[in-house]
């Protein structure tokens, strides 16, 4: 067999992900807060970008005076854009005469009416219900103390020696988010460089700190610590927690009554006391990170119509700098011209990408309203099954574009604030052949459980039979799956003795 080298010419097509296209995709799928940070970052890197002042009149039309550049959208189509034409305006000059009017302002009246809105308004005042006098965001943000900070503060107030405080500090830093000590006490003693007896003695001191039940090594120890602080360390509730916690969890009151030689009513009363205890003492002490949701789009009902409004508040309005455009026309340096043209092209692309994002988000929201109109009118029970393909076909875009447009976005609707992904839900086949959304089925299950008799809760099979009466034919295991997703206990653990 002979081997030889040949040269072939081959024509193929392939999609090239340019840096500009990757940026357009990124802008489409980021949330509003991330978009605002991205714009600020781009403005710090691109001197050609500038923000349009609020006092500026209507933005000038974007022209292609310096160079036309093709701008493909994330759908693969091609559009054209460019920088706006520079025109000197009178608004660019500073308003010198405005300072003369400052002396005419009634500052006392101004501070009485507006001063509290920015710095001094209490967050819990009656003005909270007034949209125009809502306290500034800076006055509503607080940093919650962590569990470690709270315990170390109590430790510094104690009369323990420096060595003892050091050992307790080692224990405190090894508590988990729920306030439990998961490490073996021997390992803690080794880390602190202390003997085992001294470490256990100091652990008991720490267990007397606030919150009650902190630094426990098990659930039963946590509950017993709280009962001891309530003065019920030798009560029936303490006996149940100490020796019969699994049977108590299974609501086996008759068996417990026989073993402890008390009545079921005594067991029920003790169970009510235990139910008031906190199984996770560190739950109220978060890590201090609070996530705020800002809607990207508002859906408001005006008359019989649902009106879509994009939330542009806080987003800077961008344009290409007029100064650099003038420099481009007057400069002689080829290198400088090339640099400015590259920056202008990047700026125009960014502006175009932001406009494309807003347009896509508007179209997707309009399509969601078209499919889920009954939800906005009547609530979750009328949520219809919907997939990305339905919206993509409706607005003539690809499913991946719809997926990116709905990612990390929230809508303020007449039924509350929901993530845009919330409106896409799977379907279940109803008994009458009509599809029912999984979200509405979960709501029905929650309503059935909410209306049951606590002394005789419905089993999963009973819930499935009740759903069948509403033409929702699902299996018992499906009911169990949805119930677990909602964090609802089975009927054997929901039963209460009145």
N, C-alpha and C positions, 0 to 999 in steps of 0.2 A: 504494500500500500504506500503510495507516494504522498508526501506532505508538502503543501505549498501555501504561500501567503497571497491572498487576493484582496483587492480594495473594492468595497461596495459603497454605493450612495443610497441612503435611506431617509425617507421623509416621514416624520412622526409628529404628533401633537401632544403636548403636555402642559399642565397647568403649573405656572411658576408663581410661587408665593413671594411676592415682593415685600420689602419691609413696609411699604405704604399699605398694601392689602392686608397684611397682618395687623397693622394699626387700626384699619377700618373695622376688622372683625373684632378686635379687642374693645373698641369704642362701642360697638353694638351690644356686646354682652355684659359690659360693666354696669353696675348700679349707678344711681345718681350721685351718691357721695364719692364713689371712686372716680366718676367722670369729672367731678369738680377738682379733685386732687390731680388727675391726669392733665387737665387744662392748665392748672397752675404750674405743673412741672414743665409742660411744653413751653409756656410763656417765659419761664426762667432760662430755657435753653435756646429759644429762637427769638432773636431781637426784632425780627420783622413783625412778629405777632404783637398786637396791642389791643387793649380792652376799650370798647366804646363806652364813653362816659354816659351816665344816666341822663345828663342834660343835653346830650347830643341829639340832634333831630334824627329823622329816619335814616337808617344806614344807607350809604351810597351803594349803587348797584355794582355788582361784581363784574368787572370787565376783563378782557383778555388782552390788555394793551401791551404787557411786557413779553409775554410768551404764553401760548396756549398749551395746556398739558392735559393729557387724557387721564381721567379719573375713573377706574372701574369700580363699580359698587361691589358689595359682598356677594351679590347674586351672580356676578360674572358679566353683567352688562357694562357698557362703556358710556361714560358721560364726559363732558368737557367742563373745565373750570379754569379760573385764573385769578389774578389779583385785581383788586378794584382800581379804578382810575383815580389818580391823585388830583385833587382840586383844592386849592387853598380856600378856606372858609373863614368867615369872620368870627365864628364861634371859637376858633383856636386861640384867639387873643384872650388873656385873662380879664376878668371883669373887675376893673380897678374901682369903679364907682360903687360897687356893691358894699365895700367896707364902710362907706359913709353912712349907710343905713343902720349899722349895728347899734348906734346910740339910741335909735328910736324903738328898739325892742324892749318890751316890758318883761325883764328877766324874772321878776317875782311870779308873774302870771305864767310864764313859760315853765318854770320849775314846778309850780303847783300842779300844772296839767300834764306835763310830760316827764318831769325829772324822775319820778318813781318808776316809770315804765322801763327805765334802762338800768338802774342800779339798786334801788332801795325797796322795790316792791316785794313784800313777803310772798313766798310761793303758795301759801295757803289762804291768801286773802280772798275777799269776795270778788276782786277784779279778775280772778282766774276764769270767770265765765264770760268776761267781756273780751271779744276778739280783738278790739282796738287797744285794750290796755293789758294785754297779756304780758307777764314778766319776761324779761330777757332770758335767753337760754343760759347765760352765764350764771344767773341767779337760781336756776333750777338744778344745776349739776352739783352733785355731792359725791364724795368718795367714801364708800362704806369701808369700815375697818375690817381687816381680816381676822380670822380666829387666832392666828399667831400673835398679831398685834394686841388683841384683847387680853390674851393670857399673859403675855409678857408685861403688859401694863399692870396687871394684878400682881405679877411676880415682883416687880420693882417696888410695890407698896408693902410687900411682906417683910417680916423681920428675920428672914432666913440669911444664913451666911453666904458669902460670895461663892464658896465651893458648892453649897447646896443649890443656889440659884443656877449655877452652871450646869449641874446635872439635870435639873428640871427643864432648863432651856433645851438640852439635848432631846428630852422626851417631847417637848412641845414641837420642836421642828420636825419630829417624825410622826406627827399626827396626820391622818388623811383628811380629805375635805369634809367628811362627816363628823370629824372629831374623835375618831377611834384610833387606838394604838394597835397597829397591825403587826409590828415587829415583836418578836419574843423578847421578854424582859431581860433574858440573859444577853442578847445582842445589844440591847440598849445600854446595859451596864458595862459591856466591853467598850462600846463607843465613848461612854462618858468617863471611862477609866476609874470606875467605882465598883465596890463589891455588890453582890446581888441583894443582900438584906437592906443596905442603905438605899439602893435604887428603888426597891419595892416600897420602902417607907416614904420616900419622896414622891413616888407615884400616887400613893394614897392622899398625900397633901394636895397634889395637883388635882385629883379627882374631887376635891372640895371646892375648886374654883368655879366661877361662872363661865359658861352655862352649865346647869346641872346635867350630870351624866357624861361630861367630857372626859377624855383619856381612858374610856372603858375599853376592855379587850374583847368584849362580846356584847350581843344585844341584851342578854339577860343581865349582865353586870351593869350595863348602861341604865336599864329600867330599875334595877335594885338600888343604884345610887340615887336616882330621882325619888324613889319611894322612901329611902332613908331620910332624904332632906325634907320630905313631907311629913316625917314622923310616923310612917307606916312600914317601918322595916320589919316588923313582926306580924303584919296583917295577913289576911287571906290572899290579898293581891300579891304580896311578896312571895308567899308559898307557891302560888300559881306560876309566877315568873321564874322562881328558882328551880322547880322540879317538874312543871307540867306545861311548859310553853308550847311544845308541838301540839298537845291535845287541845290547848286553849285556842291555838290558831285554827284548828279544824272544827271548832265550835262543838266539841264533844262534851257538852255540859252535863249530860246524864252520867257519863262515866266519871267525870271529875267529882260530881256530887257524891257518888257512891264511895270513891276512894278517900275523899277528904271528910266524908260524913257530915255534909252540909246540904242545904237545899239548892236547887237550881237557881232560885232567885238570888241567893247569896253569891253564887258563881257569876250571875249576870251583873250584880252590883259591882263585884270586884273587877269584872271585865270592863265596865264603864270607867272605873278609876284608871285602869291600865291604858285605856284608849286615849286618855287625856295627856299621857306622857309623850315626850319627844324621842322617837327612836334614832334620830340623827341630830345630835346637839349642834353640830357645826353647820347645819343647813342654812341658817340665817346669816351666816358670815360668808359672803361671796368673795371672789377674787378681786372685786372692785371694778371689773370691766362691765360696763352697761352698754348694751347695744340698742341704739335708737333706730327706728324704721322711719324713713322719709319716703312718702309715696312719690313714685315717678309720674303718676298720671292720676287725675281726678275724674271720676265718673259721677256726674250730678244729674238729678232728675229735674228738668225744667218743663213744667206742663206735662205733656205726655211723652216728651222726648228725653232720651238719655244723652247728655252732652259730654264729650270727651275734652279735657283740658290738660295739656302737658304741664308738668311742674318745672318751670324754668327759673324759679326763684333761687337766687344765689349763683346761678351759672353765668359767668362773664360772657358778654357779647363780644365776639372777636372780629377783627378786621386786619388787613395787611397795612403795615405802617406807611403813612403817606410820606414821611421823611425819607425812608429808604427807597421808595419809588422815585423820588426826585433825585436822590444820589445816583440811582441806576441810570437815569437819563443824562446826568451831567458828568459822571466820572469817566476817566480815560483808562484806568487800570483794568486789564482783562481778567486778572485774578480776582479783583474785588467784584467785578460784575458777575463772574461765575459764582462766587460765594453768595452774593445777594440773590441771584436767580434761584440757586438751590434752596435757600431759606424761604424765598417767596413761594416756590413750588410746594415745599413741605407745609407752609402755612395754609396755602389754598387747599391742600389735600385734607388737612385737619378740619378746616371749616366745613368742607364738603362732607367729610365723614360724620361730623356732628349733626349736620342737617339731615343726612341720610338716616342716622340713628333715630332722630326725632320723627321723621316721616314714617319709618318702618314701625316704630312703637305706636304711633297714632293709628296706622292701618290695622295692626294686629289687635289693638284694643277695640276698634270699631267692629272688627270681625267677631271678637269674643262677645260683644254686646248683641250682635246679630244672632249668635247661637244660644247664648245664655240669658236672653232678655227676661224670661220668667224668674230666673234667680234674682235679678236685681229688683224685680217687682215683689216677689213673695218669699224669698229666702232659700235656705239650703235644701229644703225638701223638693224644690223644683229645679235643682241642678241637673243638667242633662249630661249624658256621656259625651265626651269630646276628646279627640286626638289631634295631634299637631297637623296631621295630613289634611284634616277638614279645613283648618284655618289657612294652611298653605295653599290649598286649591282655591279657596275663596278669594285670596288677595293676589294670587299669581306669583307666589314666591316658593322657594324650596323649604322643606321641613327643617333643615338645619338652620336656616335664617330665622324661622319662627322660634325655634328652640333657643337660639342666642338672644333674640329680642325679648323673650319672656324670662330669661335667666336673671336672677338677682334683682327683679323689678317688683314693685308693689303698687297696688291700685287702691285708692280711697273710694269706696263705693257706698251706696245707700245701705248696704248690709255689713259695713265695717271695712277694715283694711285687710286685704288678702294679697298673697303673692300671686302673680299672674299664672304661675304653674298650677295654682289651686283650681283654676277653671278647667283644667284638663284632667279628667278622671275616667277610670275604666268603667265598663258597663257590665251589668248582670242581666240575664234574661228573665223578664217577668213572666208570670203565669199566663198573662194574656198575649204574650209574644212581644210586648213593648220593652225596650231596653230601659234599665234603671241605673242611675249612677251609683257607684260604690259609696260615694260620700253621703248621699241621701239615705242609703241603707244603714250606714253607721249612725246617722242621726236618729233614725227610727229605732235602732237597737238601744241607743242611749235613752230615748224617751220612754221605751217600754220598761227598761230597768229603773229609770227614775220614778215611774209610777207604780212600782210593785210594792207589795206588803213586806216590810223589813223582816217580819217573823216567818214569812214563807216566800222567799225570792224565787223568781222564775229560773228554771234550768235552761240550758242552751237549746234543748229540744222544744221546750215550751215556747221560747222566743221564736224559733224557726216556724212553729205552727201558727203563731200570731202573725208573723210576717206573711205567711202563705194566705192568710185571710185578706191581706192588702195586695194580693197578686204579686208578691215577691217570693219566688220559689227558690230558696237557697238551702243548702245542707246544714246540719248541726255543726259540723266541723268549721264551716265558713263563719257561722255565728261566733264560734269560739275564737277563731282567728281575729275577727274584727274586734271582739271584746278585749282580747289581749292587747291589740294595737292601741286601744283607747285606755289601757291601764285599769280595766275593771276586773275585779276578782270574780272567781266562779261562784255559783250560788251557794255552795257549801260554806264558803268563807264570808259571804255577804249576810248570812242569816243572823238576825239579832233577836235577843230575848227582851221583850218589853216588860 
